[in-house]
Amino acid sequence: MPYDYRYPVEAVREALKTLASQQLYIGASSWKYPGWVGLLYDEQRYLYHGKFAASRFERSCLNEFSEIFRSVCVDAGYYKFPSPDYIKNLCSQVPEDFRFSFKVTDEITTRTFPKLPRHGDKAGLRNPNFLNAELFQLGFLNSLAPHRDHMGILMFEFSHFHPRDFERGREFMEMLDAFLGQLPKGWQYGVEVRNKNLLHPEYFAMLKSHGVAHVYNHWTHMPTVGDQWQLPGSLTAENFMAARFLLKQGRTFEQAVESFSPYSSIKEVNEEARSAAIQIIKSRLYSASSEPSVQPSYLFFNNRLEGCSLFTILGILSSLGLVPGELVPDFAKSKKTNSIGASLYP
């Protein structure tokens, strides 16, 4: 059952507004979580004949989400190309200053289709459209183009590569280098990899040559975001960055779903992830105050990191001194970073 607690929407809204005004957008990975009803969402909005209507909730909760948050990461684009009508519908539900970031469809980023039912006859086969720049522009970018003001970073997430995919990491880098060189300019692009051996100076230098961000990612088999942040040259885009806090090291997606559903409270504070997020936030705010050309940066938090991204974000905002500590329930409070927010600037 959800924790009997109403999320401090006004305080969070003002804190996120303050950060966005300095080109830093903090958001969640998706928004369609029934476990957030009674926390973030007003159940009365989604009743039909006195009962909670899941279809109404799915269809319209984005509007309520965007009343508090200013950005979200859209995973839906990973599974199929987003249609113009889909993008138009999303943008019609949010304020003018709201930004969507997208995971680019796996039709572009998958080297070999996994043996999963959703891939049908393609399961287990090599993807002929892997890193097809023309298809990316026609099938993905063209749907987003009419709504540029709502668009954040477009992320190419590459699942863990196996030896059958590439014998050498350099082969992937050469293909990615050629692909990035063909992309239209004027968009914010990011690359997220799941093979830690790719995190070396040549990879970072290649991304930097294209002005593309390395997306720091907290994930099962990767170094933590904090460890990645410390790698020389990892800040590859000149004026922006992105990070996604997804899973605790060593924990699988399935394990997190089983442990944390329905995502209505924090089950396990991840001090390491929060400390990294705070360090990054302070660094980007310092950059925004000293570099007029800075572009928006993005930090996204997944329910499967701690149990509920709403409270993960709340705890981080409190540690930064942007939300009063008394508004944070005990289960969501950070034990090690409470005093970090004495000053937002290093």
C-alpha positions as a printed NumPy array, in Angstrom:
array([[  0.   ,   0.   ,   0.   ],
       [  1.251,   3.551,  -0.65 ],
       [  2.719,   5.401,   2.27 ],
       [  0.095,   7.681,   3.85 ],
       [  1.861,  10.868,   2.859],
       [  1.132,  13.664,   0.434],
       [  4.128,  14.657,  -1.631],
       [  5.211,  18.305,  -0.989],
       [  4.402,  19.357,  -4.519],
       [  4.727,  23.115,  -4.   ],
       [  8.178,  22.874,  -2.462],
       [  9.402,  20.44 ,  -5.112],
       [  7.923,  22.542,  -7.911],
       [  9.758,  25.653,  -6.718],
       [ 13.031,  23.781,  -6.244],
       [ 12.905,  22.279,  -9.721],
       [ 11.956,  25.669, -11.148],
       [ 15.044,  27.166,  -9.506],
       [ 17.298,  24.482, -10.989],
       [ 15.721,  24.709, -14.452],
       [ 16.287,  28.467, -14.48 ],
       [ 19.983,  27.605, -14.28 ],
       [ 19.766,  25.061, -17.092],
       [ 19.563,  21.933, -14.945],
       [ 16.565,  19.652, -15.407],
       [ 15.855,  16.887, -12.903],
       [ 13.198,  14.332, -13.717],
       [ 11.992,  10.759, -13.519],
       [ 12.163,   7.827, -15.889],
       [  8.568,   7.777, -17.117],
       [  5.505,   8.989, -15.244],
       [  2.792,   6.302, -15.507],
       [  3.018,   4.723, -12.052],
       [ -0.238,   3.928, -10.213],
       [  1.85 ,   3.658,  -7.03 ],
       [  2.217,   7.427,  -7.152],
       [ -1.532,   7.976,  -6.808],
       [ -2.086,   9.605,  -3.433],
       [  1.534,  10.833,  -3.397],
       [  1.983,  12.923,  -6.508],
       [ -1.303,  12.246,  -8.26 ],
       [ -4.783,  13.212,  -7.127],
       [ -6.918,  10.073,  -7.369],
       [-10.059,  12.152,  -7.953],
       [ -8.803,  13.104, -11.407],
       [ -8.867,   9.496, -12.548],
       [-12.155,   8.194, -11.194],
       [-14.868,   6.92 , -13.494],
       [-18.215,   6.056, -11.917],
       [-16.488,   6.218,  -8.558],
       [-13.687,   3.785,  -9.454],
       [-10.082,   4.346, -10.411],
       [ -9.842,   4.101, -14.216],
       [ -6.415,   2.841, -15.269],
       [ -6.996,   3.866, -18.887],
       [ -7.858,   7.445, -17.881],
       [ -4.795,   7.558, -15.664],
       [ -2.479,   6.281, -18.422],
       [ -3.948,   8.748, -20.871],
       [ -3.807,  11.933, -18.831],
       [ -1.495,  11.727, -15.803],
       [  1.348,  13.377, -17.764],
       [ -0.46 ,  16.689, -17.399],
       [ -0.454,  16.436, -13.602],
       [  3.166,  15.253, -13.597],
       [  4.208,  18.296, -15.626],
       [  2.562,  20.636, -13.134],
       [  5.415,  19.774, -10.731],
       [  8.277,  18.382, -12.807],
       [  9.876,  20.086, -15.803],
       [ 11.404,  17.088, -17.523],
       [ 11.017,  13.358, -18.014],
       [ 12.864,  10.594, -19.805],
       [ 10.641,   8.796, -22.316],
       [ 11.446,   5.105, -22.66 ],
       [  8.599,   4.415, -25.101],
       [ 10.655,   5.599, -28.054],
       [ 13.089,   2.755, -27.438],
       [ 10.573,   0.112, -28.451],
       [  9.255,   1.645, -31.658],
       [  9.583,   4.79 , -33.704],
       [  7.425,   7.551, -32.193],
       [  4.714,   8.712, -34.553],
       [  4.098,  12.423, -35.17 ],
       [  0.694,  12.083, -33.487],
       [  2.255,  10.474, -30.407],
       [  4.757,  13.316, -30.006],
       [  2.086,  15.934, -30.667],
       [ -0.133,  14.392, -27.987],
       [  2.673,  14.366, -25.426],
       [  3.556,  17.987, -26.066],
       [ -0.074,  19.093, -25.903],
       [ -0.261,  17.978, -22.261],
       [  2.686,  19.928, -20.84 ],
       [  3.681,  23.583, -20.269],
       [  5.838,  25.425, -22.771],
       [  9.006,  25.047, -20.7  ],
       [  8.697,  21.274, -20.2  ],
       [ 11.346,  19.097, -21.884],
       [ 11.163,  15.48 , -23.011],
       [ 14.328,  13.441, -23.34 ],
       [ 14.144,  10.239, -25.366],
       [ 15.845,   6.905, -25.581],
       [ 16.267,   6.354, -29.313],
       [ 14.578,   3.257, -30.697],
       [ 16.442,  -0.042, -30.517],
       [ 15.937,  -0.394, -34.275],
       [ 18.906,   1.997, -34.401],
       [ 20.901,   0.924, -31.322],
       [ 20.565,  -2.882, -31.196],
       [ 23.357,  -4.815, -32.885],
       [ 21.71 ,  -8.234, -32.496],
       [ 18.032,  -8.565, -31.608],
       [ 17.589, -10.402, -28.286],
       [ 15.605, -13.616, -28.321],
       [ 12.472, -12.016, -26.94 ],
       [  8.871, -12.479, -28.145],
       [  8.467,  -8.806, -29.051],
       [ 11.127,  -9.15 , -31.751],
       [  9.219, -11.901, -33.53 ],
       [ 11.074, -13.354, -36.512],
       [ 13.986, -10.951, -35.933],
       [ 14.859, -12.468, -32.542],
       [ 18.469, -13.626, -32.458],
       [ 19.331, -12.037, -35.817],
       [ 21.779,  -9.275, -36.683],
       [ 20.054,  -5.893, -37.068],
       [ 20.543,  -4.505, -40.606],
       [ 19.575,  -0.996, -39.411],
       [ 22.12 ,  -0.756, -36.623],
       [ 23.417,   2.847, -36.578],
       [ 21.484,   3.803, -39.691],
       [ 21.638,   7.604, -39.621],
       [ 19.144,   8.072, -42.45 ],
       [ 16.559,   5.859, -40.775],
       [ 17.103,   7.677, -37.468],
       [ 16.342,  10.996, -39.09 ],
       [ 13.341,   9.762, -41.078],
       [ 11.779,   7.499, -38.467],
       [ 12.668,   9.299, -35.242],
       [ 13.934,  12.838, -35.631],
       [ 11.301,  13.993, -38.107],
       [  8.519,  13.276, -35.596],
       [ 10.26 ,  15.396, -32.964],
       [ 11.269,  18.288, -35.202],
       [  7.959,  20.244, -35.088],
       [  8.277,  20.384, -31.289],
       [ 11.931,  21.334, -30.884],
       [ 11.256,  23.636, -27.92 ],
       [ 10.017,  20.64 , -25.917],
       [ 12.958,  18.396, -26.744],
       [ 15.797,  17.616, -24.365],
       [ 18.605,  15.151, -24.933],
       [ 18.239,  12.241, -27.376],
       [ 20.05 ,   9.229, -25.96 ],
       [ 21.463,   6.304, -27.877],
       [ 21.43 ,   3.539, -25.275],
       [ 23.486,   0.506, -26.258],
       [ 22.709,  -2.658, -24.348],
       [ 25.598,  -4.821, -23.225],
       [ 27.515,  -6.038, -26.273],
       [ 28.614,  -9.681, -26.442],
       [ 31.531, -11.106, -28.444],
       [ 29.074, -12.096, -31.182],
       [ 28.306,  -8.385, -31.61 ],
       [ 31.847,  -7.056, -31.798],
       [ 35.164,  -8.834, -31.544],
       [ 36.819,  -5.568, -30.543],
       [ 35.503,  -2.437, -28.921],
       [ 37.324,  -0.378, -31.54 ],
       [ 35.004,  -1.761, -34.232],
       [ 31.996,  -0.362, -32.37 ],
       [ 33.744,   2.967, -31.86 ],
       [ 34.515,   3.285, -35.562],
       [ 30.887,   2.588, -36.493],
       [ 29.6  ,   5.002, -33.849],
       [ 32.059,   7.686, -34.983],
       [ 30.784,   7.44 , -38.557],
       [ 27.157,   7.469, -37.403],
       [ 27.524,  10.526, -35.169],
       [ 29.251,  12.368, -37.985],
       [ 26.131,  12.009, -40.143],
       [ 23.616,  13.343, -37.598],
       [ 21.873,  16.697, -38.101],
       [ 23.315,  19.477, -35.977],
       [ 21.438,  21.543, -33.44 ],
       [ 20.171,  18.702, -31.24 ],
       [ 21.504,  17.488, -27.912],
       [ 22.737,  13.92 , -28.307],
       [ 24.025,  11.478, -25.719],
       [ 25.504,   7.978, -25.78 ],
       [ 24.975,   5.461, -22.991],
       [ 27.011,   2.267, -23.028],
       [ 26.734,  -0.844, -20.859],
       [ 30.239,  -2.278, -21.423],
       [ 32.596,  -0.773, -18.884],
       [ 35.653,  -1.594, -21.012],
       [ 34.484,   1.087, -23.458],
       [ 35.076,   3.817, -20.884],
       [ 38.54 ,   4.843, -22.004],
       [ 40.119,   8.057, -23.326],
       [ 39.657,   7.225, -27.018],
       [ 35.921,   6.67 , -26.559],
       [ 35.515,   9.946, -24.671],
       [ 37.631,  11.823, -27.224],
       [ 35.516,  10.47 , -30.075],
       [ 32.288,  11.665, -28.423],
       [ 33.853,  15.037, -27.701],
       [ 34.816,  15.476, -31.359],
       [ 31.089,  15.375, -32.18 ],
       [ 29.88 ,  17.428, -29.196],
       [ 27.967,  14.379, -27.925],
       [ 27.527,  13.689, -24.206],
       [ 28.612,  10.518, -22.491],
       [ 25.519,   9.611, -20.473],
       [ 26.649,   8.68 , -16.977],
       [ 24.625,   5.654, -15.908],
       [ 24.122,   3.895, -12.599],
       [ 23.484,   0.333, -13.764],
       [ 23.992,  -3.309, -12.809],
       [ 27.365,  -3.99 , -14.419],
       [ 28.757,  -0.481, -14.81 ],
       [ 30.954,   1.637, -12.551],
       [ 28.834,   3.994, -10.484],
       [ 27.959,   7.44 , -11.789],
       [ 30.362,   8.869,  -9.22 ],
       [ 33.206,   6.687, -10.494],
       [ 32.404,   7.537, -14.125],
       [ 32.268,  11.241, -13.257],
       [ 35.857,  11.03 , -12.026],
       [ 37.195,   9.491, -15.238],
       [ 39.405,  11.981, -17.121],
       [ 37.682,  13.324, -20.22 ],
       [ 34.277,  11.839, -19.401],
       [ 32.527,  15.22 , -19.672],
       [ 32.466,  15.052, -23.45 ],
       [ 29.873,  17.664, -24.479],
       [ 31.175,  21.192, -24.188],
       [ 28.198,  22.832, -22.498],
       [ 25.886,  20.111, -21.146],
       [ 25.761,  16.64 , -19.638],
       [ 23.31 ,  13.883, -18.737],
       [ 23.114,  11.15 , -16.119],
       [ 20.633,   8.355, -15.484],
       [ 20.387,   6.71 , -12.084],
       [ 18.82 ,   3.348, -12.913],
       [ 19.907,   0.405, -10.76 ],
       [ 22.231,  -0.371,  -7.885],
       [ 25.434,  -2.104,  -8.937],
       [ 24.956,  -5.872,  -8.953],
       [ 21.15 ,  -5.708,  -8.903],
       [ 19.205,  -6.809, -11.96 ],
       [ 16.13 ,  -5.126, -13.358],
       [ 13.982,  -8.119, -12.408],
       [ 15.257,  -8.109,  -8.829],
       [ 14.503,  -4.409,  -8.481],
       [ 10.974,  -4.808,  -9.841],
       [ 10.265,  -7.624,  -7.387],
       [ 11.696,  -5.701,  -4.433],
       [ 10.369,  -2.212,  -5.109],
       [  6.952,  -2.44 ,  -6.771],
       [  4.578,  -0.536,  -6.644],
       [  7.195,   2.227,  -6.248],
       [  5.419,   4.202,  -3.547],
       [  8.245,   4.567,  -0.994],
       [ 11.999,   4.322,  -0.577],
       [ 13.068,   0.798,   0.352],
       [ 16.812,   1.406,   0.358],
       [ 18.622,   4.752,   0.285],
       [ 21.565,   4.636,  -2.117],
       [ 23.971,   7.078,  -0.522],
       [ 26.565,   6.599,  -3.235],
       [ 24.151,   7.565,  -6.021],
       [ 22.791,  10.545,  -4.094],
       [ 26.255,  11.865,  -3.323],
       [ 27.194,  11.634,  -7.003],
       [ 24.003,  13.429,  -8.026],
       [ 24.644,  16.241,  -5.562],
       [ 28.235,  16.618,  -6.736],
       [ 27.108,  16.823, -10.362],
       [ 24.31 ,  19.279,  -9.601],
       [ 26.633,  21.635,  -7.761],
       [ 29.181,  21.398, -10.556],
       [ 26.624,  22.19 , -13.257],
       [ 25.153,  25.08 , -11.309],
       [ 28.636,  26.518, -10.968],
       [ 29.107,  26.134, -14.74 ],
       [ 25.777,  27.796, -15.449],
       [ 26.736,  30.772, -13.318],
       [ 30.113,  31.223, -15.019],
       [ 29.451,  30.144, -18.635],
       [ 26.702,  32.091, -20.455],
       [ 26.677,  29.56 , -23.333],
       [ 25.799,  26.576, -21.131],
       [ 22.977,  24.374, -22.451],
       [ 20.448,  22.361, -20.415],
       [ 21.784,  19.356, -18.553],
       [ 19.657,  16.442, -17.375],
       [ 19.556,  14.05 , -14.42 ],
       [ 16.967,  11.29 , -14.424],
       [ 16.084,   8.958, -11.558],
       [ 14.426,   5.569, -11.869],
       [ 12.082,   3.984,  -9.339],
       [ 14.275,   0.901,  -9.396],
       [ 17.256,   2.677,  -7.876],
       [ 15.775,   3.064,  -4.381],
       [ 12.098,   2.198,  -4.672],
       [ 10.491,   5.524,  -5.608],
       [ 12.164,   8.204,  -7.696],
       [  9.827,  10.861,  -6.282],
       [ 11.394,  10.456,  -2.865],
       [ 14.899,  10.011,  -4.262],
       [ 14.567,  13.418,  -5.89 ],
       [ 12.965,  14.889,  -2.765],
       [ 15.826,  13.634,  -0.612],
       [ 18.419,  15.113,  -2.973],
       [ 16.643,  18.467,  -3.106],
       [ 16.568,  18.499,   0.689],
       [ 20.286,  17.714,   0.897],
       [ 20.904,  20.643,  -1.428],
       [ 18.955,  22.911,   0.896],
       [ 16.213,  23.507,  -1.679],
       [ 13.452,  21.707,   0.254],
       [ 13.051,  21.876,   4.054],
       [ 14.087,  18.662,   5.764],
       [ 10.828,  18.462,   7.706],
       [  9.006,  17.811,   4.426],
       [ 10.976,  14.617,   3.848],
       [  9.709,  11.407,   5.501],
       [ 12.284,   9.557,   7.578],
       [ 12.481,   6.614,   5.182],
       [ 13.598,   8.933,   2.358],
       [ 16.213,  10.942,   4.231],
       [ 19.851,  10.619,   3.349],
       [ 22.002,   9.85 ,   6.361],
       [ 25.323,  11.007,   4.921],
       [ 24.558,  13.982,   2.693],
       [ 22.228,  16.069,   4.855],
       [ 24.825,  18.781,   5.359],
       [ 26.093,  18.963,   1.772],
       [ 23.619,  21.61 ,   0.735],
       [ 24.979,  24.371,   2.958],
       [ 25.984,  26.044,  -0.298],
       [ 24.88 ,  25.127,  -3.802],
       [ 28.135,  26.314,  -5.275],
       [ 31.556,  24.716,  -4.841]])
